[in-house]
Amino acid sequence: MIYAAVMGLGTIGSGVVEILEKNKDVVTDQLGQELEVKYILDLRDFPGTSFEHKVIHDFSIIEKDQDVKVVVETMGGLLPAFPWVKACLQAGKHVVTSNKALVAAHGTELLKIARENQVNFLFEASVGGGIPIIRPLYRCLMGERIEEITGILNGTTNYILTKMDQEGQTFEAVLKEAQELGYAERNPEADIEGHDTCRKLAILTAMATGKEVDYQEIHTEGITDIEAKDFLYARQMAASVKLLGSSQIEGDSVHAWVLPVMIGRNNPLYSVCDVFNGILVRGNMLGETMFYGKGAGKLPTASAVVADMIQAILHMDTNVEMGWGEEKQEIASTASAKFQYFVRLKGEKEELLEKAESVFGPIKAFALDGEELEFAILTETMEEGIFQEKLSDFPFIKFIRARLS
Ligand code: HSE
């Protein structure tokens, strides 16, 4: 019998307890012995439940109990998650977490402590929920040089953008609906401003480069400025707007950004809709492969946690080489990243089109039926810094990066 503890019985934590119960035979078969949750650490008591007797409120009970070999951290946030996870690893316990904020902020130190103590710190559930992506990066793709990771990594924003595209609704209206359906948090900032995608991208980029990535260095823009009108233009280009997190890795140079980007129907990520996530990985030998599925939710995310628990137990006395080291990965300035640009312009059309062509080179022009006051152009691919400098001369309403050719 192996004993585990679950810290935080919220959505994911309760999913873990449920899976360990419902798939008990599967887990036992994998391990060759039973896995039992000995403690559930939470602020609440859960009277009347089958696990009431396991609920504790004092972390030190877990820390001191030598029988507890695996600790699941599903509390979220940095405090007290960080000191408690650290203490568990130092006490020689394996830790499995779904907490991307913790991994993005303290992953380097926690991975190091895990190595020093010959235990494992695993976080498959922190990116893409139930989609296998972390383990494929350090196992299935271990012979590849990863050149690019581009993903739709946030279900809430993907749901909002999909609805705006399909139903022509405003951002505010869909956000409200998403909150009512429980897809979006009451405080949706982390999702809609791109911070959640940014942390997930930092983790994936660190996995791919083997170096520490400071998520604060990743240029991040959210979707709050995307309008229903942008989708009307996008439709003319057989395109849609998606919130992408992307890292392009060329030797030591890494561009990483989180941006709303117009992508066309030929892009595999175009078909990733609603709350689903999709992650494209390009390896130098493999070419492109895509991971698709439920990036959030109780059981999908808990499933990834349980798989990590099994992985940790199967490597009870060894640290599985994975993650990244203390060397820091520089992130190149977005000024040298390359995009096409969709630009909405306001003013005298003929004159502006002529000027745009002479400044940007070949462009395509678009107009909306009945819209006299504005029109739009799509440029060819160019460096962001050069584009921004050229654009400053124009009376523009807004621009969105595009990857259409
Ligand atoms: N808020 C996140 C999302 C949850 O919408 O994808 C999963 O990390």
Residues whose N, C-alpha, C, O or C-beta is under 5 A from the ligand:
A	BS01	HSE	L153 N154 G155 T156 Y183 D191 G295 A296
